[in-house]
Amino acid sequence: MPHRTEDLKQAIHHFYEGLFQEESIQQSRHKRLEHVILLIRNLAAALAVVLFAVSLFRAPWAYLCKGVAYFLGAAAYVCEIVILTDCFHTKVPHSEMFMAYCFGPMYLLLGVSYFIGY
């Protein structure tokens, strides 16, 4: 039983680290701003997941849900870029930023395509 309790504590700790990324913000020049940006990123990503899940139900507003979800995903990627570049003050190698640079605009295009199709 003590082993499971310790595993649960570690899982909660890892979840908290992933959600708030305290280590990456500690070296930031804009700690307060990046906490807000992290919160926005996490909320946008969570809402996108919920909207994508809701859009699986065959409803007349499914395209609207997907379009909004893609825009929220794009917002989450923009927030990620801001966090990784320390509010655009740090140059990060393109190999690290490749996914955010590709998927952010792609999510915008997908969102627009769902609204056009709606």
C-alpha positions as CSV (number, residue, x, y, z in Angstrom):
1,M,0.0,0.0,0.0
2,P,2.7,2.6,0.8
3,H,4.2,1.9,-2.7
4,R,0.9,2.9,-4.4
5,T,0.6,6.1,-2.3
6,E,4.1,7.1,-3.4
7,D,3.3,6.3,-7.0
8,L,0.2,8.5,-6.8
9,K,2.2,11.3,-5.2
10,Q,4.8,11.1,-8.0
11,A,2.0,11.1,-10.7
12,I,0.4,14.2,-9.2
13,H,3.8,15.9,-9.0
14,H,4.5,15.1,-12.7
15,F,1.1,16.3,-13.7
16,Y,1.6,19.6,-11.8
17,E,5.1,20.0,-13.4
18,G,3.6,19.4,-16.9
19,L,0.7,21.8,-16.3
20,F,2.7,24.7,-14.8
21,Q,6.3,24.0,-16.1
22,E,7.9,25.8,-13.1
23,E,11.4,24.9,-14.2
24,S,11.1,26.6,-17.6
25,I,9.6,29.7,-16.1
26,Q,12.3,30.0,-13.3
27,Q,14.9,31.2,-15.9
28,S,12.4,33.6,-17.5
29,R,12.6,37.4,-17.4
30,H,8.9,37.6,-17.4
31,K,7.7,35.1,-14.8
32,R,4.4,36.6,-14.0
33,L,3.4,37.1,-17.7
34,E,4.5,33.6,-18.5
35,H,2.4,32.1,-15.8
36,V,-0.6,33.9,-17.4
37,I,0.4,32.7,-20.8
38,L,0.8,29.1,-19.5
39,L,-2.6,29.3,-18.0
40,I,-4.1,30.5,-21.3
41,R,-2.2,27.8,-23.2
42,N,-3.4,25.0,-20.9
43,L,-7.0,26.3,-21.0
44,A,-7.0,26.6,-24.8
45,A,-5.6,23.1,-25.2
46,A,-8.1,21.6,-22.7
47,L,-11.1,23.4,-24.4
48,A,-9.9,22.3,-27.8
49,V,-9.9,18.7,-26.6
50,V,-13.4,19.1,-25.2
51,L,-14.7,20.6,-28.4
52,F,-13.1,18.0,-30.5
53,A,-14.7,15.3,-28.4
54,V,-18.1,17.0,-28.6
55,S,-17.8,17.4,-32.4
56,L,-17.7,13.6,-32.7
57,F,-21.4,13.5,-32.0
58,R,-23.2,13.9,-35.3
59,A,-24.8,17.3,-34.6
60,P,-25.4,20.3,-37.0
61,W,-22.9,22.3,-35.0
62,A,-20.1,19.8,-35.2
63,Y,-18.2,21.8,-37.8
64,L,-18.5,24.9,-35.6
65,C,-17.0,23.0,-32.7
66,K,-14.1,21.7,-34.8
67,G,-13.4,25.2,-36.2
68,V,-13.3,26.8,-32.8
69,A,-11.2,23.9,-31.5
70,Y,-8.6,24.4,-34.3
71,F,-8.5,28.1,-33.4
72,L,-7.9,27.3,-29.8
73,G,-5.2,24.8,-30.8
74,A,-3.5,27.6,-32.8
75,A,-3.7,29.9,-29.8
76,A,-2.1,27.2,-27.7
77,Y,0.8,26.9,-30.2
78,V,1.2,30.7,-30.2
79,C,1.4,30.6,-26.4
80,E,3.9,27.8,-26.6
81,I,6.1,29.8,-28.9
82,V,5.9,32.8,-26.6
83,I,6.9,30.6,-23.6
84,L,9.8,28.9,-25.4
85,T,11.2,32.2,-26.7
86,D,10.8,33.9,-23.3
87,C,8.4,36.5,-24.8
88,F,10.5,36.7,-28.0
89,H,13.7,37.6,-26.1
90,T,15.5,34.3,-26.6
91,K,16.5,32.7,-29.8
92,V,15.5,29.1,-29.9
93,P,16.9,26.7,-32.6
94,H,14.4,26.0,-35.4
95,S,14.7,22.3,-34.8
96,E,13.1,22.8,-31.4
97,M,10.4,25.2,-32.7
98,F,9.6,23.2,-35.9
99,M,6.4,21.7,-34.6
100,A,5.0,24.9,-33.2
101,Y,5.9,26.8,-36.4
102,C,4.2,24.2,-38.6
103,F,1.2,23.2,-36.6
104,G,0.1,26.7,-35.4
105,P,-0.5,28.1,-38.9
106,M,-1.9,24.7,-40.0
107,Y,-4.5,24.8,-37.2
108,L,-5.5,28.3,-38.3
109,L,-6.0,27.0,-41.9
110,L,-8.0,24.0,-40.7
111,G,-10.2,26.3,-38.5
112,V,-10.8,28.5,-41.5
113,S,-11.6,25.5,-43.7
114,Y,-14.2,24.3,-41.2
115,F,-15.9,27.7,-41.0
116,I,-16.0,27.9,-44.8
117,G,-17.5,24.4,-44.9
118,Y,-20.0,25.4,-42.3
